């Protein structure tokens, strides 16, 4: 059997390499890339071939194969089940967000910094939406604003707000932005309570209508400003909840309050 890809294995000192070197090594790992492409041919939940078959198809040793499988397992892309085999689980934004939660728990980053990332992503999404001509997504944004205007109920406002931002990212027609927005959504879902949205319903309608109008008018500059205004308002609401002595620290995702948040 040919060992075409053996040279791509990590050297003993690779654990001490910088993060940049680690990423470069992964991107240049032909065996890992071939394994990923093979997995993408399957549907989540499907069993993958045996080690023997995979090593033959990828032309690598079983030792090298197990190394790649272990990496993908640590990323949640595959799952090994005792006495059953190995299964492709796929990569979802929610699964990737687990790593962000672990980073928060270990204090490697804070939730406010993730919120700033969300702000930047959403601003860019709004700018792109001005030129993407995704009419269906823009209609979804408009329908969400109509729902905001038709109700004073906090839960309904939450649902409408959630839908608006989902449609905004879809309107950008940028798959990467959509994926990362969904990933951050899973983490930043401890933002506000329903009651806060109900109390601020007039401003809620204004900031979202401004984003919608800018996208409809294909005005990227106004779209960027409207998103900035939205996040300024959001920060104001968070401070409002903190000053009111909420039940827990603002921004912290909590299983106990996961149903009380807009995005």
N, C-alpha and C positions, 0 to 999 in steps of 0.2 A: 504494500500500500504506500502511495506517495505521501510525503509529509510536507506538501506545498506550503502550508500555512504555519508550520512550526516556528518559523523565525519571528512571528508576531507575538509569541508568548512574552510575558513580562519578565524582566531580569530580576534577580534576587533583591536588588536595592530599590525596586520600583515603589515600594511602600513609602520610601522617603522622598519620592519625587514631588514636585510642586503640583498644585491642583491643575495648572495649565498643562504640565507634562502628562498628567494622568488623563486629562481629557483628550489630548492629542494622541496618546497611545490607544485609547478606546476607539477614536474615530478612524485610526489607521489599522485597526485589528480586523483583517479580512475574514478570519474565521468567525469572529463575533458578528460581523455584518452579514455573512452568509447564513448564520443561524437565525438571526433576526428576520431576514427576508424569507426564510423557510417558514418561520412561525407565522408571519403575516399572511401566508396562504391559507391559514386555518381560522376557524371561528373560535371566539372565546369559549372555553369549556371543552374543546376537543383535545383528545390525547395526542401527544407527539410521539414520533417513532422511538424505538429503543435506542440505547446508547450505541449498540453495535451498528445499527442501520444509519444513525446520524453520523457516526465517525467515518463510515464508508462514503456516505454521500458528500460530506464536507471535506473529506480527505485529510483528516487530522486524527491524532491519537485520542484514545479515550481519556487520558489524563488531561489533555488540552481541552477536550469537549466538556469534561466535568467542571473545569475552571470557568468556562463561558456560561455553562448552565447555572453555576453557583452565582455568578454576577447577575444574571437575569432574574434568578429567584430572589436575590436581595432587593431587586428593583420592583418586585411584584409582578413581573411579566409572565412567569411560569410558577407552577406549584407542584411539588413532589408529594405524592400520597403513598403511604406505606401499603405495599401489596397491590397497589392499583396501577402505579406508573406516574408519568409526568404529564401535566396538562398545561395548555396555553390559556392564560387568564386574560390576556390583553392588557392594554395600558389605558386607563381612564384618568381624566383630570382629578377625580376624587382620590384615586389610588396615589397619584403623584403628590397630592396635597398632604398625605400622611407624613411625608418627609418634612414639609414645612412645619407641621404641628410639632414634630420631634425637635426641630430647630428652635421653636418657640419655648418648648419645655426645657431645653438645655441652655436657654438664654443666648443663643448665637445670633438671634435677631429678635426684634420686638414687633408687635402687631401694628404699631403705628407706621413702621417702615414698609410693611406689606400694604398698608392702606395707601401710602404714597405711590407704590408700584401700581396699584389698581387705578389710581388717579391718572397716572401717565398712560397706562394702557387704554383707559376709556377716552382720554383726550384724543389719542391717536386714532382710536376707532371712530370717533365722531368726525374727525377730519377726513378719514378715508371714506366714510359713509356718504360724504358730500359728493363724491365722484364715482361711487360704485354702481349707482343706479339699480340697487336691489329693492325693487318696488314692493315686493312681498314683505320684506323686513321693515321697511318704512311704514307700510300699512299697519304692521304689528305694533310699532311704536305709537302710531296715532290712536289705535284701538286702546292701547294701555292708558294713554292720556285721557281718552273718553271715559274709561273706567274710573280714573282718579276724579274726574269732574262729576261723575254720577253718584259718588258714595262718600259718606263721612265715616264709614266704619274702618277701624284700624286694620283689621285683618284683610279686608278687601283692598285697602290702599297698599298694604304690604304685597299682596299678590300682583296688583297692577304695576307697582314699582319694580318688582322682581322681573316681570315680563318685559317692561320697558327696556331695562338694561340688557336683557338677553337678546332682544330684537336689535338693539343698537349695535352690539358686537356682531350680530349676524349681518347687519347692514354694511359693515366694513368689508365684508367678503374676504376677510383675512383669517385663514384657518388657525394660524398661530395665535393671533389675538383671542380668538374664540376659545381655544384650548386653555390658555393661561387665565382667561377671565373665569372659566368654570373651575379651574384649580383654586384660584384665590377665593372664589365664592364659597367653597367648602370650608375655608379657614375663617374668612371674614364674615361669618354669619352670626356673630354676637354683637352686632353694631347697635341696633336700636330696638326699643320695644314698640308694640303696636300702638300703645297709648300716645307715645311721642309723635308718631306719624299722624295720628288723628288730630292732636293738638296743633300740629304744624301743616295741616292739609292745604291751606291756601298757598303757602310758600312751596310746598311739594308740587302743586300744580304749575306754579309759575316757572320753577327751575326746569322741570321736564318739558314744558311747552316751549321754552326758549331753545333747548337742544333740538327738539323736533322741528321747529321753524327754521333753524339754521341748516339742518340737513335737507329739508324740503327745498330751501332756497339755494342749495349747493354753495353755501358760504362757509368755507372752512375756518376762516378767522373768527367769525361769530360762533361757530360750533365749538372751537377751542375755548373761547371766553365763557360760553354757557356751561361747559363741563367744569371749568374752574369755579364758576359761581356755585354750581351744584355741590362741589366738594367743600367749598368754604362754608356753605350752609350745613353740610353734614358735620363738619368739625364743630360748628356752633351747637348743633343738637347734642353732640357727644358731651361737650362741656356743660350743657344744660342738664343732662342726666347726671353728670358727676356732681354738680352743685346741688342737685336735688337729693343726693345720697342714695343712688340706685342700689339694687340688691347685690351688685358685684362690680368689679372693675370694668369700665367700658373697654370695648374691643376684645375682651377675652372670650374666646368661643367656649360655650358651656353647654353640655348635653341637657342641662336643666332648662336652658332658655333657647334652645336651637329653633323653636317654633315661633319665637318672638322677633324675628329679624328680617330685614328687607333684602339683604344681598350679602 
